[in-house]
Amino acid sequence: MSRNWIKLKDRFCDEYQKGVSESIGAASKHVDMLGRTRCPCKRCNNRNFKKLEIVANDITKTGMVETYTTWIHHGDLMCSSSENAPVIGGVNIP
């Protein structure tokens, strides 16, 4: 999924809203027992856990942290800088 929408200035355009919807879909698979996930909006910066609907509103209102393109808190695996293999617990996975 492309993350270019994160840098769009018009947060109410179709492309941005589609990106928000797709990110909420990905985040929905990574919620805690209360149905909350980390909020990647500029204000929360993944520090606060919120319900998905509130996360979607926050991302639309305040924008998403533009550097959060590898969604480590929402399902993406970390990749090493020297290889494109996923890294789990400091170990490259082939």
N, C-alpha and C positions, 0 to 999 in steps of 0.2 A: 504494500500500500504506500503510495506516494505521501510524503509529509510536507510538500511544498505549500499546502494551504495554511500551514502554521504562520507563515510570514506575510500573508495577505493583510492589508490594512482594513479592507471592508469585511468586517466580521459577520455581516448579514447577507453577503452574496451567496449564491448557490454552492459554489465550490467550497467555501469555508464551512458552511452548514453541513455539507456532505462529509467533510473531513471530521467535524465534531461528531456526527452520527457514527461514522466508522470507528472513531477512537473510543466512543462509549460502548460500541459493540465489542471491541477488543477488551476494554476494561471490565465489561460485565462478566468475563471469565476469570477475573482476578479480584474478587470481592471478599471481604472478611465475613465472619459469621453474622454480622449485623447488616450485610448488604452494602457495605461502604468500600470505597477504593481511594487511593491517594489522589488528590486534586492537583493536576498539573497546570493550573492557571497561574498567571504572573504573580498574583497575590499570595497564593498558597505554596507554590513551588514544590509540590509533592510532600509537604510537611503535614497537611491536614487530611484526615479521612472523612469523606462525605458520601452521601447517597448519589447514585449515578445521575439522577435528574438535576441535582444541585451542581454537580461537576459540569454537566453540559451547559447550564446557565452561567456558571463562573467562566468557563472557557469562552463563551460568546460575549459576556460583558467585559471581562478584563483582558482577554487574549490568553494564549497559551505561551508558556516559556519557550522561546524560539530555539533554544539550544537543546531542548528535550526531543531529540529526533530518534534516539534509540530508547524505546519505552521499557526500560528495565523494570519498572514497577507495574507494568501493564502487559507483560507477556513476552517482550523481546529478550533474546539472549544477548549477553555481552559478547563482542567479538574482539579478538586480540588485534593489535595494530599491525603486527607483522603477517598475520594470516587472516583469512575470512572464516576460520573455523570458530564455532561457538566456544566460549570459555565458561566453565562451570566450576566454581570453587578453585579458580586459579589453574585449572587443567583444561588444555585444548581438547575438544571432542571432535574426532575425525568425521 
